[in-house]
Amino acid sequence: MTKNQNPLRGRGASDNPVNRFEGNYIDYDLDEETGEKPSPKTQLIKDSTKSVITYNKSEDIGFNASINPYRGCEHGCIYCYARPYHEYLGYSSGLDFESKIVVKYDAPELLRKELSNKKWKPQVIAMSGVTDIYQPIERKLKITRGCLEVLAEFRNPVGLITKNHLITRDIDLLCELNDYHCVGVTISVTTLDKDLTAVMEPRTSRPNRRIEAIRKLADAGIPVGVNVAPIIPGLTDHECVNILEEAAAAGAMYAGYTIIRLPYKVKDLFLDWLEQHYPERKKKVLRKILDIRDGKLNNSEWGTRMKGEGNFAKQISDLFKVHTRRLGLNENSRNMTTDHFIRSTGSQLKLFE
């Protein structure tokens, strides 16, 4: 368990678990007046890596290439499976993950260089494969927008997933990509309960704003869907049908889901969070998670880690099949294509304008 049991305003975690590689505990000083631990301010740390496209070989992930301009995520979702990645950088998966954001300031320039390389094989690039590309700092830095400008320039297809209404800022570029069947957007909705969102996903857009984002994207003709993710048994599973209905009414074309994953120290963070905010539901939530994870809080095996297994997992799967069919979701594919890819630079394109 972590050391601090008091929730921090605007943060999902309330402490820093020990880094599993370095064994160090990074504490925050108490406020001299209140005697309580203050919510740490967000720090931006420059990422000097010389590439921006990363690749994965996971059999249960539908993409090979992805872009993540930000490592760490200010959204602060307590359940986030990406938290342990911060430990590779020498930080903690707790408060560090949501307050120490590592930024690839030159991501658009690096992307242009990589797409211009003759070795690049045009393919769908995922954005937000790990942390959210539209987390709050993007409003100021506009790095994600810069990457979209490059992708539109090269007409390289991209799939985006986010919890933030901020994506609607970039509808102009998404429409440009859509003209060449080069874009698909997924909006994640965990719950429709704004109060639950406020403590579970403290710096994300509230549920009504996410549904509004689906509507705005759909109205602009952009292929958009909903990801009911993660489903938390005993806490949010009863909302699945309502989320699907709200999203479909807003214009979503497709829908998917995942069930909560709790790797490494995320287990401790989530257990602390349950004790702080929903102690009366803790036993029920844990019992159901253990049921779908073969008696464990996390199962990292490909093929089962996203959807779980057992009777309860099957009930959720069956529910989705019935209601997506009823609502007309997943009837049409997104049909993204690389047929219109142009290996060119901005200066070359200007010759044809």
N, C-alpha and C positions, 0 to 999 in steps of 0.2 A: 504494500500500500504506500501511497505518497505521504509526505509529512504534514501537509497543510490541509485542513478539512473545511475551511471557510471559502465559499464561492467568491470569485473576484468579478466585479462588474465589467461587462464587456469582453470577458474571456471565457472560453470553454473549460480549460484546465485551471486548476488552482495551485499547481506546484510543478516542479521539475523532477521527474523520476531520474535516477542515476543512469548515466549513459552506459549501455551494456558493453561497449568496447573499451571505454576509458575508465569506468568505475568512479567517475567524479559526479558529485552532487552540486548543482549550481543554484544557490539560494538567492532570494531577493530581500533586501533590507526592509525591516518594518518601518512604518510611518511613525515618526517620533511623537506626533500628537495623538493619533488614534491607537497606536500599538498594533495595528493590523497591517497585513501585507498589501501594498498598493498594486493595482494592475499595471504591469510594466508597459512602457511606451514602445511603440513599434520602432525597430531599428532596421535600416536598409543597408545591406552588405553587398559589395560589388562581387559579381561572379566573373572571373577572368578566363573561364574555359573558352577554347577556340572553336567549338562546334555548338550547334543548337539543336540539331536533329538527333534524337536517340532512338535506339532500336530495341525491340524485345522479342523473345522467342516463346512467350506464354501461349499455350495452346487454347486457352479459354478467353483470350482477348482478341477482339476483332480487328486489330490493326497491328502493323509492324513498326511504323515510324511515328514519332510523336515530337511535339515541341512543348517545353515548359519554361517560359521566361522567368518564372518565379519558383524558388524552392522554399518551402515553408508556406503557410497560408494564414492570413489574418482573419479569415472567416471564423476560425476557432472551433470547428465542429468537433465535439468531444470524441466521437466514434471514428474519426478519420484514420483509415488504414495506412495513409501515407506518413503519419507522424514518425514512425521509426526511421524513415529515410534521413531525417535530420541528424540522427546519431552518427551517420557516416561523415558528417561535416564537423563532428566534435561537439555538437549541441545536444540538448535534451529533447525528447519527444513531447514534453509537456508545454509549459509556457514558452520555451524557446521556439518551438515550432510555429507558434502563432504570433510571436513578437520579433523574432530575428529572421527577416525575410531576405534571402539571397537572390539578387537581381541580375539578370543578364541584360544590361543596359543596351548592348550592341546586338541583341538578338535579330532585329530586322536585317542588319548588314551581314551578319553571319549567314542568315537564311538565304539572302540573295546570292551570296558566294557559293553556297552548297547547291542551290538549284541551278546555278550557271555551270557547274562542273559537269563535264560530259559523262562522268561516272554515275551521276544521279539518274536513277530509274524512276520516272514519274509514277507516283502511287498516292493513295489517300494518306494524308497526314492528320493525326489526331492532335487536338489541342485541349489541354486539361486532362491528359491521361493520368496525372498524379495530383498536382495541386491546381486550384482554380485560376484560370487565366484572367478572370474578371473580378478578382478580389479587390478590396477597396483602393489599394494603391494604384491600380491600373487607371483609375479616373484621372490621376495626375500624370503618371508616367507615359501612358498611351503606347506601351511596348507591344501589347497584343494587337492594337490597331495597326501599328507599323508592320507587324508580321502579316496581317491580313492584306495590307496594301501590296506587299511583295507576292503573296500567294495569288492575288487577283492579277497582278502584272504577268505572272507566269502561267496563269490559269491552271494551277495545280490544285486538285481537290482537297478539301479539308472538312473534317468532322469536328464540331465543337460541342463541349458539354460544360454547363455552368449552373450555379445556383443564383446567379446575380442578374438582376434586371438591367444592369449596365450594358449587357450585350446589345440592347436595342439602340444604343448610341451608334453602333456600327452597321445598321441596316443598309446603308448605302453601299458599303463594300460587300456585304453578304448578297445583296441583289446583283451586284456586278459578277460575283462568282456564280450565282445561280443562273445567270444568262448562259453559262457554259456547262451547266449541270455539275458544278464543282463544289457544292456545299450541302451539309446537313447539320442541323442543330438539335441538341437534346437539352432540355431543362430538367434538372433534378428537383424533385419535390419529395421531401421526407414526411412531412405532416402538413395539415391545413390549420393546425392549432398555433396561432401566433405567439401565445405565451410559452408553449413548449419550444418553439423555434428560438425564442429570445434567450433561453438558457442552454439549449442544446447546440445551436448554430448561431452564436450571438451576433456576428457581424455579416451575416448573409442577408439577402433580400427576404422580406417577410413573404409568406405563402401567396397572399393575394397579388403581390408584385411579380412573382414568378409566373402565375397564371396569366397575368396581364402581358408578360413578356411573350408567352406562347401566342397569345392573341395578336400582338403587334407583328410578330414574325410571320404568323400565318396570313394575316391581312396583306403583308408585303409579298406573299407568294413564296416565301422561303420554306422548304421542307423542315418541319419541326416536330419533335416528339417529346415524350415525357419519360423520365426514368424515376420510378418509385424506389428511391434508394437513399440509404439502406433501410430495409424493413427491419424494425426492431420488435421481435416477438414480445408480446405482453405490454407493449408501449405504443406502437404505431400500426401494428398489423391490421387493426380494425378499420383503418382509414383507407386501405388500398382501393376499394371500389369507388369511394367518394373522390379520391385523387384522380383516378382514371376518368370518371365522369366529368369532373371540372376541366381536365385537360382536353378531353375530346370536344366538349362544348366550346372551348376556346380555339379549336382548330388543329389540335395535335393529330398527326397522321399515324404515328407509331408509338409503341410503349414497351418498356422493359422494366426489369427490377433486379435488385440484388438483396441479399440478406446480410445483416451486419457481420463484419469480420473484426476480430479483436487480436491482432498480432502483437507479440512482445509486450512492451509496457502500456500499450493501449488498453489492455485488459485491466490493469490497475487504475488507470485514469478513469475508465468508464465505470468501474465498481465504486470508486470514490464519488463520482458524479451522481450515480444512482442514490447513494447514501445521503448526499447533500440535498438533492432535489425531489427524489421519489422513493424514499425509504420503504413506503408501504407496498411498492410494486417490485422491489428488488428481488425478492425470492422468486416471484412469478417469472420475471424477465430472465433471470439466470437459469431457472429450470427449463424454460423453453429453448434458450440458446444451447444448453447442454443436450437437449433432445435432438436438435438439428445438426449438431456438430459431433455426433458420436461420443457423447460424454465429455467433450472438451469445450473450452470457451473459444477456441480457434482451431480450424482445420485448414491447412494451407495446400492441400492436394488439388491439383488442377482437375477441373471437371465438377468438383463438389464445393469448392471454396466460395463461389459466388452465390449458389442457390441452396446449399445445404442438402441434407438427405434425411430420410425417415418420414414418418406419417405427417408431421406438421409441415415439413417442407413440401410434401406432395400436395397437401391441401392448398397451400399458397399457389403452387404451380397450376393446379386445376382451376382455381379461382381466376387466375390471370387468363387462362385459355378461354374460359367461358365469357368473361366480361370484355376482353379485347375484341372477341368475335361479335358480341352484342353491340359494341360501340363502333364497330367498323374500323378498329385500329389494326395496324400491321397488314392491311390488305394490299398496299402498294409499296414497292421498294423505293429507296431513295435515288437509285440509278446515278450515282456519281461516276464520272468518267475522266480518263486522262487523255481522251481523244483530242482535246483542244490545247494541250500543253504547248507552251512556247518557251524554248530555251533562249532567252533574250535578256538584254539589260534595259534599264529604263531609258537610257540615251538612244538605244536602237529603236525602241518603240516610238519615241517621239518623232522619228523620221517619217512615220506613216500617219501621224496625226494631222 
